[in-house]
Amino acid sequence: MDKKLVLMGAMLKCDQAIPTGPAKLSVLPVNKTQAENQAAATVDDYAPMVNIPTLGMCKTQSNPQVAAATSAAMGVLTPQPCIPVTTSAWSPGASKVTINGIKALTDDSKCSCTWGGSITIQDAGSTKEDICG
């Protein structure tokens, strides 16, 4: 499968969130590397609420806010606003391409949330195929 480089504004999705609007990756300009006129992402662009925004409404009871709201609703699942808790880098990233010594982020990478969600890239924001092989 051809991999795409992930760029600023890439669309994200969490398997434990009910989407409420677009969730776009934010890439800070610290690496000063661009592709297609957008900042290029690395596997280290995983900071919650800095790089990874709210992804909608969290529905996993591993999240203490969801568990408390569900308990208060007598067991009826009560999703709560997503506040991602990502503590480790995206994986796997590019096997051959680095940006300032850090693996470039590819559209097949995933990032895990402490509450059990798996965050994936739905649209890399890049139109070029196989640049991160």
C-alpha positions in Angstrom: 0.0 0.0 0.0 1.3 3.5 -0.9 1.7 5.7 2.1 1.1 9.4 2.1 2.9 12.1 4.1 0.6 13.6 6.7 0.3 17.4 6.6 -1.2 20.2 8.7 -5.0 20.0 8.7 -5.1 16.2 8.2 -8.4 14.7 9.3 -8.4 12.5 12.4 -10.8 10.0 13.8 -11.0 8.1 17.1 -12.8 4.7 17.3 -14.2 5.7 20.7 -15.5 9.1 19.7 -18.8 10.2 18.2 -17.7 12.9 15.8 -19.3 16.3 16.3 -17.3 18.2 13.6 -14.0 18.0 11.8 -11.0 17.0 13.9 -7.8 18.4 12.2 -4.2 17.7 13.1 -2.3 20.8 14.0 1.4 20.9 13.2 3.5 23.5 14.8 6.1 25.2 12.6 9.0 24.1 14.7 10.4 21.7 12.0 10.1 24.3 9.3 9.5 21.5 6.7 6.7 21.8 4.2 5.1 19.8 1.5 2.4 21.0 -0.8 2.5 24.4 1.0 1.6 22.8 4.4 3.6 22.0 7.4 4.7 18.3 7.4 4.0 16.2 10.5 6.2 13.8 12.4 5.4 11.0 14.7 6.1 13.4 17.6 3.1 15.5 16.7 0.8 13.8 19.3 0.4 16.4 22.0 -3.3 16.4 23.2 -5.1 19.7 22.5 -2.0 21.0 20.8 -1.6 18.6 17.8 -4.6 16.4 18.4 -7.9 18.3 19.1 -11.1 17.1 20.6 -12.4 14.3 18.5 -16.1 14.7 19.4 -17.9 13.0 22.2 -16.1 10.2 24.0 -18.1 7.0 24.5 -15.8 4.6 26.3 -16.4 3.9 30.0 -12.6 3.7 30.5 -12.9 7.5 30.5 -13.7 8.5 34.1 -16.0 11.3 32.9 -18.1 9.0 30.7 -18.2 6.4 33.5 -19.4 8.9 36.1 -22.0 10.4 33.7 -23.2 6.9 32.7 -23.5 5.9 36.4 -25.5 9.0 37.2 -27.8 8.1 34.3 -28.5 4.7 35.9 -26.3 2.8 33.4 -27.4 4.6 30.2 -24.3 5.3 28.2 -23.7 9.1 28.4 -20.9 10.3 26.2 -18.9 13.2 27.3 -16.7 15.7 25.5 -13.5 14.2 24.2 -10.3 15.5 25.8 -7.6 13.3 24.2 -5.0 11.8 26.5 -2.2 10.8 24.2 1.1 10.0 25.9 3.1 8.3 23.2 4.0 9.0 19.6 2.2 8.0 16.5 3.3 4.6 15.1 4.7 3.3 12.9 5.6 6.4 10.9 7.8 6.5 7.8 10.4 3.8 7.5 12.8 5.8 5.3 11.8 9.5 5.6 12.7 11.7 8.6 12.2 15.4 9.4 15.0 16.8 11.5 15.9 13.2 12.6 12.3 12.3 13.5 10.2 9.8 11.5 7.7 11.5 9.1 4.1 10.8 9.9 2.3 8.6 7.4 -1.4 8.0 6.9 -1.2 4.4 8.1 0.0 5.5 11.6 -2.1 5.3 14.8 -2.0 7.0 18.1 -3.4 5.6 21.3 -5.5 7.5 23.9 -5.1 6.5 27.5 -8.9 5.8 27.7 -8.6 3.1 25.0 -9.3 4.9 21.8 -7.3 4.4 18.6 -6.8 7.6 16.7 -6.3 7.2 12.9 -5.7 9.4 10.0 -8.8 9.6 7.7 -7.3 12.1 5.2 -3.6 12.9 5.2 -4.0 16.3 3.5 -1.5 15.2 0.9 -2.2 14.2 -2.7 1.2 12.6 -3.4 1.4 8.8 -3.1 4.2 6.7 -1.8 6.5 9.6 -0.7 7.2 8.0 2.6 7.7 4.3 1.6 
